[in-house]
Amino acid sequence: MEYLVIMRIIVGVLFCFIFCHLMSAQSSKTYTGSFGPQVFMIEVPEQWEINNVANVGTVFIALTPADNKDDAFSENINLVTQDLTGKNVDLQYYIEYSEAQIEKYITDVEALQGKYIEIAGLPSYELEYFGRQGGMMLKFKQHFWIVNEIAYILTTTIEKDKLNIYEPTMSTIMNTFRFK
């Protein structure tokens, strides 16, 4: 019995190692964009589609390829900005406001948790939660910055039942984001 437990652990570790190696071996492309005077960079897998979105506040969205012909949702990472010029808003106030908006507009919010961290050399906030949109239970992970009175929100969105497939890649992508 003990032998089976040890073998399962070894197989699990080997699977994780192989998966991580394959994910790191993917070729990537660097997307460089700007909002006002602020220039940023992020690396995404080569096969992902990057769109410069014309919606107010959305700077770009990078979409995963469909998993199959019935895949109705593309996991994605996007950057949204909000001009806070003259509003005297700091990161703490902005986070409190954002969390209230999430509770208001996302259905069935679960595990809303966040922490202040430093990302790309700047004070930042990381927020993770589950919620339902369009009937799908999704996981959201967001990084918030305020730079030169502009709020930047980098968000990953993954279907809850596909976390094991996409979460490692999304975390890697988020960690490549930099302001120039």
Residue pairs with C-beta under 8 A, 6 or more apart in sequence:
19 168
20 168
23 168
23 169
23 172
24 172
26 45
26 46
26 47
26 169
27 45
27 46
28 43
28 44
28 45
28 46
28 176
29 43
29 44
29 45
29 46
29 50
30 41
30 42
30 43
31 41
31 42
31 43
31 44
31 50
31 60
31 62
32 39
32 40
32 41
32 180
33 39
33 40
33 41
33 52
33 59
33 60
33 79
34 40
35 59
35 81
35 150
35 152
36 148
36 150
37 148
38 147
38 148
38 150
38 152
38 179
39 179
39 180
40 79
40 152
40 177
40 178
40 179
40 180
41 176
41 177
41 178
41 180
42 62
42 77
42 79
42 154
42 173
42 176
42 177
42 178
43 173
43 176
44 50
44 62
44 77
44 173
45 169
45 173
47 65
48 62
48 63
48 64
48 65
49 62
49 63
49 65
50 60
50 61
50 62
50 63
51 60
51 61
51 62
51 63
52 59
52 60
53 59
53 60
53 61
53 78
57 80
57 81
57 82
58 78
58 79
58 80
59 78
59 79
59 80
59 81
60 78
60 79
61 76
61 77
61 78
62 76
62 77
62 78
62 173
63 74
63 75
63 76
64 74
64 75
64 76
64 166
65 74
66 74
67 162
67 165
73 136
73 159
75 156
75 157
75 158
75 159
75 162
75 166
75 170
76 156
76 157
77 154
77 155
77 156
77 157
77 170
77 173
77 174
78 154
78 155
78 157
79 152
79 153
79 154
79 155
80 152
80 153
80 155
81 150
81 151
81 152
81 153
82 150
82 151
82 153
83 149
83 150
84 94
84 146
84 149
84 150
84 151
85 149
85 150
86 149
87 149
89 146
89 151
90 146
91 116
91 123
91 124
91 125
91 144
91 145
91 146
94 144
94 146
94 151
95 114
95 125
95 127
95 144
98 127
98 142
98 144
98 153
99 112
99 114
99 127
102 109
102 112
102 129
102 131
103 109
103 112
106 129
106 131
106 132
106 133
106 140
107 131
107 132
107 133
108 130
108 131
108 132
108 137
109 129
109 130
109 131
110 129
110 130
110 131
111 128
111 129
111 130
112 127
112 128
112 129
113 127
113 128
113 129
114 125
114 126
114 127
114 128
115 125
115 126
116 123
116 124
116 125
117 124
117 125
117 126
118 124
119 126
119 143
119 145
119 177
120 145
120 177
120 178
120 179
121 179
122 145
122 147
122 179
123 145
124 143
124 144
124 145
125 143
125 144
126 141
126 142
126 143
126 144
127 140
127 141
127 142
127 144
128 139
128 140
128 141
128 142
129 139
129 140
130 137
130 138
130 139
130 140
130 160
131 137
131 138
131 140
132 138
136 159
136 160
137 159
137 160
137 161
138 157
138 158
138 159
138 160
139 156
139 157
139 158
139 159
139 160
139 163
139 167
140 155
140 156
140 157
141 155
141 156
141 170
141 171
141 174
142 153
142 154
142 155
142 156
143 153
143 154
143 174
143 177
144 151
144 152
144 153
145 151
145 152
145 179
146 152
147 179
154 174
154 177
156 170
156 173
156 174
158 166
158 167
158 170
